[in-house]
Amino acid sequence: MNPDAIRQLQNSLNARGLKVPVSGILDQATMSAMNQAVSSSVASNPRLTQISGINSPDAIVNAYMTNDWTGVSDISGKPFSQKDQEQAFAQSERALAPAFKAQTAYDEAVVADTLQSDQNAFGDFLSSEAEGFKDNKIAQDQNAADQGILFSGSRYQKLNDLKQTYEDRQRQQREAVSGDIGTTARNFQYKYGNEGASRLSDYYNLGQGNVYNPQSAQNGVTSTSRLSSVYNPSDYKFQGTAVTANKAAAQQRAGGLLSNKANKLSMTGYKTQY
């Protein structure tokens, strides 16, 4: 502070009733009077009370003189309303929605292809088994006819054993494919939640199967087409890690929007600070 500035300060202190000589020298009397004036101002001004403990006196004086409060910290600022927060979050969700929808659609298509492949593989297995059973049954019938034992007990036993073999293989294959479908579906549900898993419900059906009847005069195989789900999304209550992460990203983005708004408001003056 130059002498002129000090004399201006001393005149200001005298105008407040604090008697100091106007000498242009920052002496002890002037310092004591200035500290008394600051203490009195802090005590009578709630706003100063809020910021005086976390900012230097120089920063506070400079803010008052220039009306630039960007360098003054405020731990008791005005909170944003619930409406402000909801609007910021909605804006953030809209901004993130295209990327999230694209990623969801891609992941869903990959899973749908995998589940469809499992279903098709089981269908191919059933077709192959049906042909194999027919060939085995024809071979056994022909062998029994050649030996003249079409109606013997041993022939019936062999046919029943043949039926049991094919039924066991079908059950084992169904269990294996059901397990693969369940694992794929559950992993997708864990990532995209119950709603995402429900959209793929058509791919959880594995009800078709072969019914083997070695006693039939025909080929001995009929196909069932009753739909049966091998995976039930309602058994789990997943919110979805990807869904939760997207919401967290939207909340973080909303916080940034509110922070930007607060920074802009703080530049307009003391009364509109956030």
C-alpha positions as CSV (number, residue, x, y, z in Angstrom):
1,M,0.0,0.0,0.0
2,N,1.4,3.4,-1.0
3,P,1.1,6.4,1.3
4,D,-2.0,7.8,-0.5
5,A,-3.8,4.4,-0.1
6,I,-2.9,4.4,3.6
7,R,-4.2,7.9,4.1
8,Q,-7.4,6.8,2.4
9,L,-7.7,3.9,4.8
10,Q,-7.0,6.1,7.8
11,N,-9.7,8.6,6.7
12,S,-12.1,5.7,6.3
13,L,-11.3,4.5,9.8
14,N,-11.8,8.0,11.3
15,A,-15.1,8.2,9.5
16,R,-16.1,5.0,11.4
17,G,-15.3,6.7,14.7
18,L,-11.8,5.1,15.1
19,K,-9.3,7.9,15.9
20,V,-6.0,7.5,14.0
21,P,-3.6,10.1,12.7
22,V,-3.7,10.6,8.9
23,S,0.0,10.2,8.3
24,G,0.2,7.9,5.3
25,I,2.2,5.5,7.5
26,L,0.8,2.0,8.3
27,D,1.7,2.2,12.0
28,Q,0.5,0.2,14.9
29,A,-2.4,2.5,15.7
30,T,-3.7,2.2,12.1
31,M,-3.3,-1.6,12.2
32,S,-5.2,-1.9,15.5
33,A,-8.0,0.3,14.2
34,M,-8.2,-1.7,11.0
35,N,-8.4,-5.0,12.9
36,Q,-11.1,-3.6,15.1
37,A,-13.1,-2.5,12.0
38,V,-12.8,-5.9,10.4
39,S,-13.9,-7.6,13.6
40,S,-16.9,-5.4,13.9
41,S,-17.8,-6.0,10.2
42,V,-17.5,-9.8,10.6
43,A,-19.7,-9.7,13.7
44,S,-22.4,-7.7,12.1
45,N,-22.4,-9.3,8.6
46,P,-23.6,-12.9,8.5
47,R,-22.2,-13.3,5.0
48,L,-18.7,-12.4,6.2
49,T,-19.1,-14.8,9.1
50,Q,-19.8,-17.6,6.6
51,I,-16.6,-16.9,4.5
52,S,-14.2,-15.4,7.0
53,G,-13.0,-18.7,8.5
54,I,-12.0,-20.2,5.1
55,N,-10.7,-17.2,3.2
56,S,-7.9,-14.7,3.8
57,P,-8.8,-11.1,4.7
58,D,-7.0,-10.0,1.5
59,A,-9.2,-12.2,-0.6
60,I,-12.4,-10.9,1.1
61,V,-11.4,-7.3,0.8
62,N,-10.4,-7.8,-2.9
63,A,-13.8,-9.4,-3.6
64,Y,-15.7,-6.5,-2.1
65,M,-13.6,-4.0,-3.9
66,T,-13.9,-5.6,-7.4
67,N,-17.2,-7.5,-7.0
68,D,-15.3,-10.6,-8.3
69,W,-16.1,-13.4,-5.9
70,T,-14.7,-16.3,-8.0
71,G,-11.6,-16.5,-5.8
72,V,-13.7,-16.7,-2.5
73,S,-14.7,-20.1,-1.2
74,D,-18.2,-20.6,0.2
75,I,-19.1,-23.7,2.2
76,S,-22.7,-22.6,2.8
77,G,-23.8,-21.8,-0.7
78,K,-27.4,-21.9,-2.0
79,P,-28.4,-25.5,-2.9
80,F,-30.0,-26.4,-6.2
81,S,-33.7,-27.2,-6.1
82,Q,-35.0,-30.7,-6.7
83,K,-36.3,-29.5,-10.0
84,D,-32.9,-28.3,-11.0
85,Q,-31.3,-31.6,-10.2
86,E,-34.0,-33.6,-12.0
87,Q,-33.7,-31.5,-15.1
88,A,-29.9,-31.9,-15.1
89,F,-30.3,-35.6,-14.7
90,A,-32.9,-35.9,-17.5
91,Q,-30.6,-33.8,-19.8
92,S,-27.7,-36.1,-19.0
93,E,-29.8,-39.3,-19.6
94,R,-30.8,-37.9,-23.0
95,A,-27.2,-37.2,-23.9
96,L,-26.0,-40.7,-23.0
97,A,-29.1,-42.6,-24.3
98,P,-27.9,-43.1,-28.0
99,A,-24.6,-44.7,-27.0
100,F,-26.3,-46.9,-24.3
101,K,-29.0,-48.0,-26.6
102,A,-26.5,-48.9,-29.3
103,Q,-24.4,-50.9,-26.9
104,T,-27.5,-52.7,-25.5
105,A,-28.8,-53.5,-29.0
106,Y,-25.4,-55.0,-30.0
107,D,-25.1,-57.1,-26.8
108,E,-28.7,-58.3,-27.1
109,A,-28.1,-59.3,-30.7
110,V,-25.0,-61.3,-29.8
111,V,-26.9,-63.1,-27.0
112,A,-29.9,-63.7,-29.2
113,D,-27.6,-65.3,-31.8
114,T,-26.0,-67.5,-29.2
115,L,-29.4,-68.7,-27.8
116,Q,-30.8,-69.3,-31.3
117,S,-27.7,-71.4,-32.1
118,D,-28.3,-73.5,-29.0
119,Q,-31.9,-74.1,-30.0
120,N,-30.9,-74.9,-33.5
121,A,-28.2,-77.3,-32.3
122,F,-30.7,-79.2,-30.2
123,G,-33.1,-79.4,-33.1
124,D,-30.4,-80.8,-35.3
125,F,-29.5,-83.3,-32.6
126,L,-33.2,-84.5,-32.4
127,S,-33.3,-84.9,-36.2
128,S,-30.1,-86.9,-36.2
129,E,-31.3,-89.1,-33.3
130,A,-34.6,-89.7,-35.0
131,E,-32.9,-91.0,-38.1
132,G,-30.5,-93.1,-36.0
133,F,-33.3,-94.7,-34.1
134,K,-35.2,-95.5,-37.3
135,D,-32.1,-97.1,-38.8
136,N,-31.4,-99.1,-35.6
137,K,-35.0,-100.2,-35.4
138,I,-35.2,-101.3,-39.0
139,A,-31.9,-103.2,-38.6
140,Q,-33.2,-105.0,-35.5
141,D,-36.6,-105.8,-37.1
142,Q,-34.8,-107.2,-40.2
143,N,-32.5,-109.3,-38.0
144,A,-35.4,-110.6,-36.0
145,A,-37.3,-111.5,-39.2
146,D,-34.3,-113.3,-40.6
147,Q,-34.1,-115.3,-37.4
148,G,-37.8,-115.9,-37.2
149,I,-38.0,-114.3,-33.7
150,L,-40.2,-111.3,-34.5
151,F,-42.4,-112.0,-31.5
152,S,-39.9,-113.3,-29.0
153,G,-39.2,-111.9,-25.5
154,S,-35.6,-111.2,-26.3
155,R,-36.6,-109.0,-29.3
156,Y,-38.9,-106.9,-27.1
157,Q,-36.1,-106.5,-24.6
158,K,-33.7,-105.3,-27.2
159,L,-36.2,-102.8,-28.6
160,N,-36.8,-101.5,-25.1
161,D,-33.1,-101.2,-24.5
162,L,-32.8,-99.3,-27.8
163,K,-35.6,-96.9,-26.6
164,Q,-33.9,-96.4,-23.2
165,T,-30.6,-95.6,-24.9
166,Y,-32.1,-92.9,-27.1
167,E,-34.2,-91.4,-24.3
168,D,-31.1,-91.2,-22.0
169,R,-29.1,-89.5,-24.7
170,Q,-31.9,-87.0,-25.4
171,R,-32.2,-86.2,-21.7
172,Q,-28.5,-85.6,-21.3
173,Q,-28.4,-83.4,-24.4
174,R,-31.4,-81.4,-23.2
175,E,-29.7,-80.8,-19.8
176,A,-26.5,-79.7,-21.5
177,V,-28.2,-77.3,-23.8
178,S,-30.5,-76.0,-21.1
179,G,-27.5,-75.3,-19.0
180,D,-25.8,-73.4,-21.8
181,I,-29.0,-71.3,-22.4
182,G,-29.4,-70.7,-18.7
183,T,-25.8,-69.4,-18.3
184,T,-26.0,-67.1,-21.3
185,A,-29.4,-65.7,-20.3
186,R,-28.4,-65.2,-16.7
187,N,-25.2,-63.4,-17.6
188,F,-27.2,-61.1,-19.9
189,Q,-29.8,-60.5,-17.2
190,Y,-27.0,-59.7,-14.7
191,K,-25.8,-57.0,-17.0
192,Y,-29.1,-55.6,-18.3
193,G,-31.5,-56.5,-15.6
194,N,-34.9,-58.2,-15.6
195,E,-36.4,-56.1,-18.3
196,G,-33.5,-56.9,-20.7
197,A,-33.8,-60.6,-20.0
198,S,-37.5,-60.6,-20.6
199,R,-37.1,-59.3,-24.1
200,L,-35.3,-62.6,-25.0
201,S,-37.9,-64.9,-23.6
202,D,-38.6,-66.6,-26.9
203,Y,-35.1,-68.0,-26.9
204,Y,-35.5,-69.8,-23.6
205,N,-37.9,-72.4,-25.0
206,L,-36.6,-75.9,-25.5
207,G,-39.8,-78.0,-25.3
208,Q,-39.5,-80.0,-28.5
209,G,-38.4,-83.6,-28.3
210,N,-38.6,-87.1,-29.7
211,V,-40.9,-89.8,-28.5
212,Y,-39.5,-93.2,-29.2
213,N,-41.9,-96.2,-29.7
214,P,-40.0,-99.3,-30.9
215,Q,-43.2,-101.3,-30.9
216,S,-44.7,-99.2,-33.7
217,A,-44.9,-100.8,-37.1
218,Q,-43.8,-97.5,-38.6
219,N,-40.5,-95.7,-38.0
220,G,-41.2,-95.5,-34.2
221,V,-40.4,-91.8,-33.7
222,T,-42.8,-88.9,-33.2
223,S,-41.9,-85.3,-32.5
224,T,-43.4,-83.1,-29.8
225,S,-43.5,-79.3,-30.2
226,R,-45.0,-78.2,-26.8
227,L,-43.0,-75.1,-25.8
228,S,-41.3,-75.3,-22.4
229,S,-39.0,-72.6,-20.9
230,V,-35.7,-73.8,-19.6
231,Y,-34.9,-70.4,-18.0
232,N,-37.1,-68.1,-15.9
233,P,-35.9,-64.5,-15.5
234,S,-38.2,-64.0,-12.5
235,D,-36.0,-66.4,-10.5
236,Y,-33.5,-63.5,-10.2
237,K,-33.8,-59.8,-9.3
238,F,-31.0,-58.2,-11.1
239,Q,-31.0,-54.4,-11.6
240,G,-28.3,-54.8,-14.3
241,T,-24.7,-53.7,-13.9
242,A,-24.8,-51.9,-17.3
243,V,-28.1,-50.2,-16.4
244,T,-26.7,-49.1,-13.0
245,A,-23.4,-47.9,-14.6
246,N,-25.4,-45.8,-17.1
247,K,-27.4,-44.2,-14.4
248,A,-24.2,-43.4,-12.4
249,A,-22.7,-41.9,-15.5
250,A,-25.8,-39.7,-16.0
251,Q,-25.7,-38.6,-12.3
252,Q,-22.0,-37.7,-12.7
253,R,-22.7,-35.8,-15.9
254,A,-25.6,-34.0,-14.1
255,G,-23.3,-33.0,-11.3
256,G,-21.0,-31.5,-13.9
257,L,-23.9,-29.6,-15.5
258,L,-24.9,-28.2,-12.1
259,S,-21.3,-27.3,-11.3
260,N,-21.0,-25.4,-14.6
261,K,-24.2,-23.6,-13.8
262,A,-22.9,-22.7,-10.4
263,N,-19.6,-21.4,-11.8
264,K,-21.5,-19.2,-14.3
265,L,-23.8,-17.8,-11.6
266,S,-20.9,-17.0,-9.3
267,M,-19.5,-14.7,-12.0
268,T,-22.7,-12.6,-11.9
269,G,-22.1,-11.3,-8.4
270,Y,-22.4,-12.0,-4.7
271,K,-26.1,-12.4,-4.4
272,T,-26.5,-15.2,-7.0
273,Q,-23.7,-17.4,-5.9
274,Y,-24.2,-21.1,-5.6
